[in-house]
Amino acid sequence: MKKVLTIAGSDCSGGAGIQADLKTMTAHKVYGMSVITALTAQNTTGVTSIMDVTPEFAGQQMDCIFTDIIPDAVKIGMVSNSGIIRVIAEKLEKYNARNLVVDPVMISTSGSKLLSEEAMDTLVSRLLPAACLITPNIPEAEALCNVKITNKNDMEKAAEALFKQLNSAVLIKGGHLTETSDDLLCTREKMVWIRGKHIDNPNTHGTGCTLSSAIACSLAKGFSMEQSIRNAKAYITGALNAQLDLGKGSGPLNHMWGIDTSGKWL
């Protein structure tokens, strides 16, 4: 069985973060593990409070994992301060972590910055260059390369600039486009559009977490970068099409949409 590690924050309501990642990994039939960077009090209507773990404790969690059950892929989500980011980068280098997918959680759905300038600088200088793939949405890509993205041509320019800056493959997610949900992959070899239909579903809590985790699962199984993204895109499309409706705000996806619900063990 392939093993995948998520390094992210906890979402007590189960729709995003560690909880979404582990559900995604279970649906992909890989063994999921977690390093928790922060505890959050949140639900579908918003975040009430955040409690960061110490950098030392984050490092201790990573030591326990990498000295015992070694991951075949690693997904990184919420890393809220420069101290934690530095420790994570040091441990990933120490243990020569493979198939590192970083979802740079930098800007909230409402447009608010989630990282201080110092933390953003550390993320860009220490963690993003270590990734085999980064998965910013359009506002995050704008913040990373300091350009305005309003159309697909802008996305291509931003993806190329980010690849040159970081030397990591870049997937700019097109969920903020008005007519389509096409994503753009930029690697050393090529630039390719991953097509996606816009799905009319207001319940999108945890979409970014789920996509990056699904990509890591396919990378762990040995799929190519492009095919891993296509697999993840198909999975998240099914999760959105399932039209789960929970909570009073923007609800979670149905991570189990592809699992037999007959009650029998498969």
HELIX and SHEET records of a PDB file:
HELIX    1   1 GLY A   17  ALA A   27  1                                  11    
HELIX    2   2 PRO A   55  PHE A   66  1                                  12    
HELIX    3   3 SER A   82  LYS A   94  1                                  13    
HELIX    4   4 GLU A  117  THR A  122  1                                   6    
HELIX    5   5 LEU A  123  LEU A  127  3                                   5    
HELIX    6   6 LEU A  128  ALA A  130  5                                   3    
HELIX    7   7 ILE A  138  CYS A  145  1                                   8    
HELIX    8   8 LYS A  152  LEU A  166  1                                  15    
HELIX    9   9 THR A  207  ALA A  220  1                                  14    
HELIX   10  10 MET A  225  ASN A  241  1                                  17    
SHEET    1   A 9 GLY A  46  ASP A  52  0                                        
SHEET    2   A 9 TYR A  31  ASN A  43 -1                                        
SHEET    3   A 9 LYS A   3  ASP A  11  1                                        
SHEET    4   A 9 ALA A  73  ILE A  76  1                                        
SHEET    5   A 9 LEU A 100  VAL A 102  1                                        
SHEET    6   A 9 LEU A 133  ILE A 134  1                                        
SHEET    7   A 9 ALA A 169  ILE A 172  1                                        
SHEET    8   A 9 ASP A 183  CYS A 186 -1                                        
SHEET    9   A 9 MET A 191  ILE A 194 -1                                        
END                                                                             
